[in-house]
Amino acid sequence: MAGYFVQEVPGAMNTSTLTAVLVALALAVGGLGVGLLLRQTVLGRLQRKVAATPSRTDDFIISSLRVPVVVWCTLLGFYVAAQIITLPPSVAAILQRGIIILAIISVTWAIARLAGALMEHVAADVPGRLPSATLLTNLAKLSILGLGLLIILQTLKISITPLITALGIGGLAVGLALQDTLANVFAGLHILTSRQVRRGDYVKLSTGEEGYVQDVTWRYTTVRQRLNNLTIVPNAKLASAVITNYYLPNPELAVLVPVAVSYDSNLERVEEVTAIVALEAMVEVPGGVPEFEPFIRFQAFGRTSIEFTVVLRARDIEDQDLIRHEFIKRLHQRYHDEGIEIPVRRAESMGQSVTVD
């Protein structure tokens, strides 16, 4: 019978559709392979070359491109497939828009990572710049990610004007509800920009806490004590506190050692012997400053002794204890050898020995 024809079953995948899907997958896999090849060859060679340069900026740029370059090549494969394969206009438009959005996300993420790495590098290695802290790094990343989000909304033809208006009204409400948190955020920014407290500095607060500044986050500053305990200080409290920074203008500090000798001592000889021992401590004890010349200053006539102070110098606050320890040991032995008497202070009420001046 003439007129027979083959009717396609609705929903079934014909040969042309299957071929189109296979071509699209092949192009996508090919783009992925090209991206991996570029990362291993081109970027690998560039990374080895820039590692030999004194600048770290090029290292950060190459490192931030290692993952995105694979994503970009894969997206390029999908984009080429969408161009050579006949698709319904609505499907093609959705696919192309999705590819563009994924490309924007990958570019934004790569730039955000690069900005965070550069912020840490500049803050840590360049003298006089902002100190490295989590707060600054996160702000740099969030600023770039926010800009990328606005670009995506613009690509989707979503008006950002109502969004900005809503954010303004909502921001006012959030600001009123989170006054303490925002106060800590702005106080943290003030701490960092003032450059009076930097990560790694040894500080002492007027409330008595002291230690090394480990980090400045959104809400608080972490201070590690010399006993290895952590003190968590809200940024607002730190910004309003009286702070002694032992690392400004430089980490070196004076080490004061009080000493007392008998009234029968020859003060000229005492000063001479003490200066010799102090200079030996500066040269031989780790952490001392060999180019510093120690000096002695007599201060008072005590009840049983003449009191004076020996001024030494340490390279860091961690070194002062060892310098004081070694100096007292050496001075005690030298006084013993020279016959210089260190009087014993006695408690008048108890009639017993207490401490040696």
Protein Blocks (a to p, Z undefined) as FASTA:
>chain_A
ZZiacdddehiacfklmmmmmmmmmmmmmmmmmmmmmmmmmmmmmmmmmmmpmbfklmmm
mmmmmmmmmmmmmmmmmmmmmmmpccdfklmmmmmmmmmmmmmmmmmmmmmmmmmmmmmm
mmmmmghiacddfklmmmmmmmmmmmmmmmmmmmnopafklmmmmmmmmmmmmmmmmmmm
mmmmmmmmmmmmnomacghiacddfkopacddfbdcfkbccdddfkopacdddfklmmmp
ccddfkbcbfbdcddddddddfkbcfklmmmmmmmmmmmmmmmmghiafkbccddddfbd
cfkbccdddddddfbfklmmmmmmmmmmmmmmmmmmnopacdddddfklopafbdZZ
